[in-house]
Amino acid sequence: MKARPQQLRLALVVAAVVLLAGGSLGYVLHARHRDRPTQQTHTEGSFSLDEPGLYFRDPATGLVTRASGSPEGPRVPGGPACDRFYAAGDRALCLRSLPGIPARTQALVLDRRLREVRRTTVPGIPNRARVSASGRLLSWTTFATGDSYATSAFSTRTSILDLNTGYLIKSMEEIPLTLDGARHHAPDVNYWGVTFARDDNRFYATVSTKGRTHLVVGDLRNWTATAVRENVECPSLSPDDTRIAFKKKVSQDPAAPWRLYVLDLATMREHPLSEPHSVDDQAAWLDDSTVAYALPGRDGRASDIWSVPADGTGAPHLVVPGGSSPVAVH
């Protein structure tokens, strides 16, 4: 039996509605996928710290990446989006800048599968990140004012988190500071660049006050910080706890003020490393004899990762073209 004209018209309208609805749904799904932020490209469990290698932030994507095999080997992407990254023990720390004004930083504590364990939001721009060898203690520094150590117009905020107790030191300025043998009080005190000893109690950091920078040794149990040496910035303790790599101010030129040095903690003698360029980074030890750091990149890259022998010999070696925040995971 032939369909009536009214039935044919009704069938065509229904088919058109279904087709349009399906097309609209497909467009919405496509748009949602297209507009998904980069940080959500990380799938939990698909990328972890279980593989040894050099982990770093890829400035081109903002994602944590691994150099497979040797540091010069192929890259394995898939980590979270971070502005600063560090890992040790069974924990990782990811600092992520949040949109909006004033500037805020999200500090994400991650496990070895890079799954979120805890998050804290603090004021400022991400700057330094460190994790103790056991993974128990974490520290981060943000720029509360300014964005460079090369000028005097900056202010930092440095926190320490103890994952065993859950206690968060929101600002290290709360710790009593001893300078030149006396308790020091001043409104211009700034801490940055914490590095932890293997005992999860002693730490080293930079403190700035009255226009001078100092290396401080801290004791968390006794709640003290004591300045022990001047002109030491962004200390990084060697894996054997015997030496500190740091940047030393050697020039008043704001474009190139620092050189990398290593300080022997037993003798308090220091020596320069063979890197001739100014390094504005907290160096990371790849092992007991090699340190890595980021420099402004070549060929338009934001930054490159270099390494250099810690004893002052040898020559700088390009480790990762296009990378920052290096950390060796063993």
C-alpha positions as CSV (number, residue, x, y, z in Angstrom):
1,M,0.0,0.0,0.0
2,K,1.4,3.5,-1.0
3,A,2.2,5.9,1.8
4,R,0.0,9.0,2.0
5,P,1.7,12.4,1.2
6,Q,1.1,13.5,4.9
7,Q,2.9,10.4,6.1
8,L,5.9,11.0,3.8
9,R,6.2,14.6,4.9
10,L,6.1,13.5,8.6
11,A,8.8,10.8,8.0
12,L,11.1,13.3,6.3
13,V,10.7,15.8,9.1
14,V,11.5,13.2,11.8
15,A,14.6,12.0,9.8
16,A,15.8,15.6,9.5
17,V,15.4,16.2,13.2
18,V,17.3,13.0,14.1
19,L,20.1,13.9,11.7
20,L,20.4,17.4,13.0
21,A,20.4,16.3,16.6
22,G,23.1,13.7,15.9
23,G,25.2,16.3,14.1
24,S,24.8,18.8,17.0
25,L,25.8,16.2,19.6
26,G,28.8,15.3,17.5
27,Y,29.8,18.9,17.3
28,V,29.4,19.4,21.1
29,L,31.5,16.4,21.8
30,H,34.2,17.5,19.3
31,A,34.2,21.0,20.8
32,R,34.6,19.7,24.4
33,H,37.5,17.5,23.3
34,R,39.1,20.4,21.3
35,D,38.8,22.8,24.2
36,R,40.1,20.5,26.9
37,P,43.1,22.0,28.7
38,T,46.5,20.6,28.1
39,Q,46.9,19.5,31.7
40,Q,44.0,17.0,31.2
41,T,45.9,15.1,28.6
42,H,47.7,13.2,31.4
43,T,45.9,9.9,32.0
44,E,46.5,8.6,35.5
45,G,48.5,5.4,35.5
46,S,49.7,5.7,31.9
47,F,52.9,7.6,32.9
48,S,54.8,7.0,36.2
49,L,58.1,7.3,38.0
50,D,58.6,3.5,37.9
51,E,60.9,3.8,34.9
52,P,64.4,5.1,35.7
53,G,65.7,8.1,33.7
54,L,65.8,11.8,33.5
55,Y,62.5,13.5,34.0
56,F,61.9,17.1,33.0
57,R,59.4,19.7,31.9
58,D,59.0,20.1,28.1
59,P,58.5,23.8,27.6
60,A,56.8,23.2,24.2
61,T,53.9,21.3,25.8
62,G,54.2,22.1,29.5
63,L,54.1,18.4,30.3
64,V,56.5,16.3,32.4
65,T,58.4,14.1,30.1
66,R,61.0,11.3,30.4
67,A,64.2,10.9,28.5
68,S,64.1,7.1,27.8
69,G,67.3,5.2,28.4
70,S,70.1,7.7,28.2
71,P,69.3,11.4,28.7
72,E,69.9,11.9,24.9
73,G,67.5,9.1,24.0
74,P,63.9,9.4,22.7
75,R,61.4,11.3,24.8
76,V,58.5,9.6,26.5
77,P,55.7,12.2,27.1
78,G,52.5,11.8,29.1
79,G,53.2,13.4,32.5
80,P,51.1,16.1,34.2
81,A,51.2,19.8,33.2
82,C,53.6,21.6,35.5
83,D,55.5,24.9,35.6
84,R,58.1,23.4,38.0
85,F,58.6,19.7,38.8
86,Y,60.7,17.5,41.1
87,A,60.5,14.0,42.4
88,A,62.3,11.7,45.0
89,G,61.4,8.6,47.0
90,D,57.8,7.8,46.3
91,R,56.5,11.4,45.8
92,A,56.6,14.1,43.2
93,L,55.9,17.8,43.4
94,C,54.2,19.7,40.6
95,L,53.8,23.5,40.7
96,R,51.2,24.9,38.4
97,S,50.4,28.5,37.8
98,L,46.7,29.3,38.1
99,P,44.9,31.8,35.9
100,G,43.7,35.2,37.1
101,I,45.0,38.1,39.2
102,P,46.6,38.1,41.7
103,A,49.0,35.3,40.7
104,R,48.5,32.0,42.5
105,T,50.3,28.7,42.4
106,Q,48.8,25.2,42.9
107,A,51.2,22.8,44.6
108,L,50.3,19.2,43.7
109,V,51.7,16.3,45.7
110,L,51.8,13.2,43.5
111,D,52.6,9.5,44.2
112,R,54.9,7.4,42.0
113,R,52.0,6.8,39.6
114,L,51.7,10.6,39.4
115,R,48.2,10.5,41.0
116,E,47.3,13.4,43.2
117,V,47.8,12.9,46.9
118,R,47.3,16.5,48.2
119,R,47.0,20.0,46.8
120,T,47.6,23.4,48.2
121,T,47.1,26.8,46.7
122,V,49.5,29.6,47.6
123,P,50.0,33.1,46.4
124,G,52.7,33.9,43.8
125,I,54.4,32.6,40.7
126,P,56.0,29.1,40.7
127,N,59.7,29.3,41.2
128,R,61.5,26.4,43.0
129,A,60.4,22.8,43.9
130,R,62.2,20.2,46.0
131,V,61.4,16.7,47.6
132,S,63.5,15.0,50.2
133,A,65.2,11.7,49.3
134,S,62.6,9.7,51.2
135,G,59.7,11.6,49.7
136,R,58.5,12.7,53.1
137,L,59.4,16.4,53.0
138,L,58.5,18.8,50.2
139,S,59.2,22.5,49.7
140,W,58.2,25.1,47.1
141,T,59.1,28.7,46.5
142,T,56.9,31.3,44.7
143,F,57.6,34.9,43.7
144,A,55.1,36.9,45.8
145,T,56.4,40.1,44.1
146,G,58.6,40.3,41.0
147,D,59.8,37.4,38.9
148,S,63.6,37.5,39.1
149,Y,66.4,37.3,41.7
150,A,68.6,39.7,39.6
151,T,66.8,42.7,41.0
152,S,66.1,43.9,44.5
153,A,62.4,44.4,43.8
154,F,61.2,40.9,44.6
155,S,59.7,39.0,47.5
156,T,59.4,35.2,47.9
157,R,57.3,32.8,49.9
158,T,58.7,29.4,50.7
159,S,56.8,26.6,52.3
160,I,57.7,23.2,53.7
161,L,55.2,20.3,53.9
162,D,55.8,17.2,56.1
163,L,53.7,14.4,54.7
164,N,54.2,12.1,57.7
165,T,52.5,14.6,60.1
166,G,50.6,16.6,57.5
167,Y,52.0,19.8,59.0
168,L,52.5,22.7,56.5
169,I,54.9,25.5,57.2
170,K,53.2,28.2,55.1
171,S,56.1,30.6,55.3
172,M,59.7,29.8,56.4
173,E,59.9,33.4,57.7
174,E,58.3,31.9,60.8
175,I,61.5,30.0,61.6
176,P,63.8,31.8,64.1
177,L,66.9,33.0,62.1
178,T,70.4,33.4,63.6
179,L,72.7,35.7,61.6
180,D,76.3,36.6,62.7
181,G,75.7,34.8,66.0
182,A,72.6,36.7,67.0
183,R,68.8,36.3,66.5
184,H,67.9,38.3,63.4
185,H,64.6,40.2,63.0
186,A,63.9,42.2,59.8
187,P,60.9,42.8,57.6
188,D,63.0,42.2,54.4
189,V,63.8,38.5,55.2
190,N,63.2,36.2,52.2
191,Y,63.9,32.5,52.0
192,W,64.1,30.4,48.8
193,G,65.6,27.3,47.3
194,V,65.3,24.7,50.0
195,T,67.2,21.4,49.8
196,F,66.9,18.5,52.2
197,A,69.4,16.1,53.9
198,R,68.7,12.4,53.9
199,D,67.7,12.5,57.6
200,D,64.5,14.4,56.9
201,N,65.4,17.0,59.5
202,R,68.4,19.1,58.3
203,F,67.9,21.4,55.4
204,Y,69.7,24.1,53.5
205,A,68.2,27.2,52.0
206,T,69.0,30.8,50.8
207,V,68.0,33.7,53.0
208,S,68.2,37.3,51.9
209,T,68.3,40.3,54.2
210,K,69.8,43.8,54.2
211,G,70.9,43.3,50.6
212,R,73.0,40.2,51.2
213,T,72.3,36.5,50.6
214,H,73.3,33.7,52.9
215,L,73.4,29.9,53.1
216,V,71.4,28.8,56.1
217,V,71.4,25.3,57.7
218,G,68.0,24.5,59.3
219,D,66.9,22.0,61.9
220,L,63.2,21.2,61.7
221,R,63.0,19.4,65.1
222,N,64.7,22.3,66.9
223,W,62.9,24.8,64.7
224,T,66.1,26.8,63.9
225,A,67.9,28.3,60.9
226,T,71.5,29.5,61.1
227,A,73.4,31.5,58.4
228,V,76.7,29.8,57.8
229,R,78.1,31.4,54.6
230,E,77.5,34.6,52.5
231,N,76.7,34.8,48.8
232,V,75.1,31.4,48.3
233,E,71.9,31.1,46.3
234,C,69.6,28.1,45.4
235,P,71.6,25.4,47.2
236,S,71.3,21.8,46.0
237,L,72.6,19.1,48.3
238,S,74.5,16.2,46.7
239,P,73.0,12.6,47.1
240,D,75.8,11.8,49.6
241,D,75.0,14.9,51.7
242,T,78.6,16.1,51.5
243,R,78.5,19.0,48.9
244,I,76.2,21.8,47.8
245,A,75.9,23.1,44.3
246,F,74.8,26.7,44.2
247,K,74.8,29.9,42.2
248,K,77.2,32.6,43.3
249,K,76.9,36.2,42.4
250,V,80.1,37.2,40.6
251,S,79.0,40.3,38.7
252,Q,76.7,43.4,39.1
253,D,75.5,42.9,35.5
254,P,71.8,42.1,35.9
255,A,71.9,40.1,32.6
256,A,74.6,37.7,33.8
257,P,75.3,37.9,37.5
258,W,75.9,34.3,38.6
259,R,78.2,31.4,38.2
260,L,77.7,27.8,39.3
261,Y,79.9,26.7,42.3
262,V,80.2,23.6,44.5
263,L,80.8,23.9,48.3
264,D,82.4,21.1,50.3
265,L,80.6,21.1,53.6
266,A,83.4,19.4,55.5
267,T,86.0,22.0,54.6
268,M,83.7,24.9,53.5
269,R,85.9,25.3,50.5
270,E,84.2,26.1,47.2
271,H,85.2,25.9,43.5
272,P,83.6,27.1,40.3
273,L,82.2,24.7,37.8
274,S,83.2,24.8,34.1
275,E,79.9,26.3,32.9
276,P,80.8,29.8,31.7
277,H,77.3,31.2,31.4
278,S,75.2,32.7,34.1
279,V,72.8,30.1,35.5
280,D,69.6,31.2,37.2
281,D,68.4,27.8,38.4
282,Q,68.5,25.4,41.3
283,A,70.9,22.8,40.0
284,A,69.9,19.1,40.3
285,W,72.4,16.3,40.9
286,L,72.1,13.5,38.4
287,D,74.5,11.5,40.6
288,D,77.3,12.2,43.1
289,S,79.6,13.6,40.4
290,T,77.3,15.4,37.9
291,V,74.9,18.4,38.2
292,A,72.2,19.5,35.7
293,Y,70.6,22.8,35.2
294,A,68.6,24.9,32.7
295,L,69.8,27.7,30.5
296,P,68.0,29.8,27.9
297,G,67.5,27.7,24.9
298,R,69.0,27.8,21.4
299,D,67.1,28.1,18.1
300,G,64.1,29.8,19.8
301,R,63.7,27.2,22.5
302,A,62.6,28.5,25.9
303,S,65.3,26.5,27.8
304,D,67.8,23.6,27.4
305,I,69.1,21.2,30.1
306,W,72.9,21.0,30.5
307,S,75.1,19.0,32.8
308,V,78.6,19.5,34.1
309,P,81.1,17.6,36.3
310,A,80.8,18.6,39.9
311,D,84.6,18.7,40.5
312,G,85.1,21.7,38.2
313,T,86.7,19.7,35.4
314,G,85.4,18.9,32.0
315,A,83.0,20.9,29.9
316,P,79.3,21.5,29.8
317,H,77.2,18.9,28.0
318,L,73.9,19.5,26.3
319,V,71.6,16.8,27.8
320,V,68.1,17.8,26.6
321,P,67.4,20.3,23.9
322,G,64.2,22.0,25.1
323,G,63.7,21.2,28.7
324,S,63.7,22.5,32.3
325,S,63.2,21.2,35.9
326,P,65.5,18.2,35.5
327,V,65.4,15.4,38.0
328,A,67.1,12.0,37.8
329,V,64.9,9.1,38.9
330,H,66.8,5.9,39.8
